[in-house]
Amino acid sequence: MKITQLDLFSGIGGFHLGFERAGYEVTSFFSEIDKHAIAVYKHQLPNSTYVGSVTNVRGSELPRIDLITFGSPCQDFSLAGKRLGMEGQRSSLILQAIRLIQECRPRVFVWENVKGTFSSNNGADFWAIIQAFANIGGYRLEWQLLNTSWFLPQNRERIYLVGYSTTTGGDWRGVFPIATNGRKALEPSIKQIGVRLDSGGKQPYQQDRVYDADGQAPALNAGKSDLIIKHEIGDYRSDEGWRPRKDGNCPTLAARAREDGSGQPLLKENYRTRRLTPIECERLQGFPDNHTAFGNYDGEVKPMSNTQRYKQCGNAVTVDVVQAVANQCKPLFK
């Protein structure tokens, strides 16, 4: 299935990859202002076209767009932020996405944002956004709160809203809920699969996990068959100290991080505690290994700093979640 995508606030291409994994053949026009994210997108998805800042994109200058995706800046809605809601300069950029939906009239649009959008200004902001979508006219709206932990061992709750045209003849069977026999998608396999730990360039740990069913991961074998290392995932607070996650899921990856990974979750290996590596963060977001390792800066490929790699993973949508949404959207493009 061939589609043309307008990828707004595109980050490092999570929406593009998610739809590709669902079987779509995607041609992307992408908009982003972070130069490092732009460089990664260009390097990993070289056939895509960069169209500049969302404020400068005009539907009349684009080909026919089938899909618009956007995870608009969420700091003003975040439970961890100042909760300025739609009064915040960054969160109000969603109005630019709404403008482009009006100009392009795609078959489908998908919006992703933080859980805090539901409660921002006592819910008034969320319903103002819904009203703005409804005012476009000709779209049916559905949404659901999805958690990355249903697919990968990271606790990351995000709203996914899908709008689909009522005039293009697509199938109206509905997108949500995403579930299997009343259970969250793929839930039974999460504890069994886990995410492989980063070998750091040494002997690859093909069977290693961030955790097992008990929240720990035995079977790290560094060349010694009798070596067993127990793992716990968690974080650290100055007032509480080490806080292991009882469910074995990684806390939400944050966009704030330093070169050494400060600000990211921690992994406890027996009595040694270390930060997650950039590769582990990529895996927890569903990206291929080293997706963020290099960027294309005006035709010159350069290595990416760890600070930027952590930031980009924390800002990204989870590819596996997008894939699940994209699968549900297939009838809408027929």
Phi, psi and omega in degrees: 000117181269132176222153173252126188248138166254110188257098183268148184048050200289339183058228185254019170094023181298320178294316179302310182296321180298317178290324176298316181295335178279359175105004178278149170261106194256128168252118188250139164247120189238146182236130181196153178246346178283118187295330181285320176295319177302317182296320178294316180301313180297322182289316184276333182232067190294343180271002178276163183242124178278132184241010174089196179292147181301330181291341182257355182281134179233132182301327182293343181262005182248158172289182177301124182256125178270329189219131170243127177239145179199130169248076188301153183310133192242006187301327183280349175259342190297142176297337180268356183260199183272357176058048177281345177060217182291348175284344180283142185297321184287315183292334180290352176296345177300335179295331176292321177295319179297320176301316182288330173296319178296321183283324186264335182047060179291162174295321185220143166229148182230126179243134177239137176202172186288157179302327182298345177298327179300323188254355181303128183051046178058033177090351184295323182295317181298315182288334173293322177294315178301318179296321178295320176297316182296326182292342176300320179085138175087013179232140171264140186245138173220148177210159179205146172275117181246151180238131177306331183296347175286344185236321182222156186282062173223130177277103185215096182272128181218144174279133170241121178243132178241129171247132180225144188296140176265006186240356185262000174084011178290166181285132184261027184292346177102154183259315182250158007278152171273109183198162176231111181053040178083357179252155180299143185304129175065007186306318184299334186268351187298311184293337182276328188269306182065193177230131182296142177284154179283128182279353180065029179085000179268197179307124185294139180263084187291338182250007185284153181227154170293328180199167171241199185297338179263008181084010179228161183232100172283182171084014170288117183242106181261047179091000179236116186294341182262006182270119177237126181244128177271141181236142170229143177253142181183203176212180184228134174234142184298331182270341183242340184079209182293129181235096179288150177267115186294331181276357179080000180272141175295140171299165181302128176293131183263156177280344180269125180195154176256179182305325182272005178091006177303136183098350177261163177301165184242152176241125181259115179254101188055251183255007180251133179248132178223163177276155174295149177273163176303322179296318178297322177294321176299317180295322180291343176256002176085011179271156174296155176304135176066023176302326183259011187288332183223155176224153178261105180258098179052044176091353179251120180276124182231152175291149181263139177292154178298325178304313180291325180296316177297316181300315183293322176295319180293331180275346190281160165278153178280121186301319182296324178292315178300320179301317180297318178295318181298321176300320180290337183275350187306316179298339184285344181260001181282000000 
